Amino acid sequence: MDQSATDSADVRVSGVGMTPFESDSQRPLIDLAATAAEEALADAAVDPADVDALHFGNALAEALDESAGLTNALAAALGLDGASADRIENTSATGASAFHRGVDRVESGAARGAKNDGTDVALVVGAEKMSAGDTRRVTEAISRLVHRREYAQGITLPSFGGLAAGAYLDRHDAPREALATVAAKNHGNAVDNPVAQFRKPIDVEDALDSPVVAAPLRLYDCCPMSDGAAAVVLTRASDGGADGDEHQAAPRVAGTASATGTHAVAERPDPLSIDSVRTAGERVFDRAGIGPDDVDVACIHDAFTVLELIELEELGFYEPGTAWEATLDGDTALDGELPVNPGGGLKARGHPLGATGLSQIVELVWQLRGDLPESRRVDGAETAFAINVAGFGNNSVCTVLRA
């Protein structure tokens, strides 16, 4: 185990909170963010006055709602006087990037500089209100996440998803049912998740018969546009400060890591190779001192069903070209060898860009603490993994949590 794994062992996820993800919330963005934050603070039994640092993740407020100054507005709403505060944007990996920033801040002791009371406390919040813009504006904003030359050619993220899906099925002689099984699995996992956007089960045939979006991808292969917020409280006792019973049930951050990859998809030597995913995964496993076989439950960035398969292989959970077989065999189901996306994933829980990465962390904390109903709990989970991806693999952020 390397030194960074030892250092990060003191950072705990002491509280979590999350609003329901919805297609069209009637609440303002800051209200959503504040609700998730207040839940996380209450869960951690932390008073707002004790928060040293606020990190707020949001990707699209300016593009969709012409909003600015979000972090200051949220700090004021929560009464975080005297705390340091900043905003993080990393497209669809914004939430995990904000979490990464918070972990680094607490781990280094820099968060404590705001209050210097012997305990570091960072509040990390992610929120997005995608319904703030009409369909045209949202589509335009998301389309601009690709390389500008590809954008100029009319290429969109669903286009890349369709091209990757076709290449994956052809190269590995996989049936179209493999992608549909990912969709059906994740929708099934969301049924008993009260914060999930879609709680209606679908079967493989439903997915196969849904409208074509970017062949061979169909509607049920694609994540929705969502409104919602998620938040976590990160703590570390230092200088002999409290680090006792209140932290026993709080999962620790065993490692975080991020990596960039080739921005223009057309310039990648292999359309099914996502360097940022592989590199970030290798780094986080090294920092956590574990390997893929040690993971008990995983949240994978399934913006499109094919990405769940590709990422599982890039991360080393399965050999290239075999994740589809594992999926059909039930290995990634809730009761399988590696439960994947037990909360429904982006596919069914929803994908409000700024909140998604943190919603993965919230789900994994719930799993590690075991405070979920049996119908959607991974029993005995001790090691959890999450990956949040920006664009179509331009940047990836990985996290490992331990009970």
Summary of the structure (lengths in Angstrom):
residues: 403
radius of gyration: 19.7
end to end distance: 17.5
largest distance: 60.1
contacts: 1581
relative contact order: 0.19
helix: 44%
strand: 19%
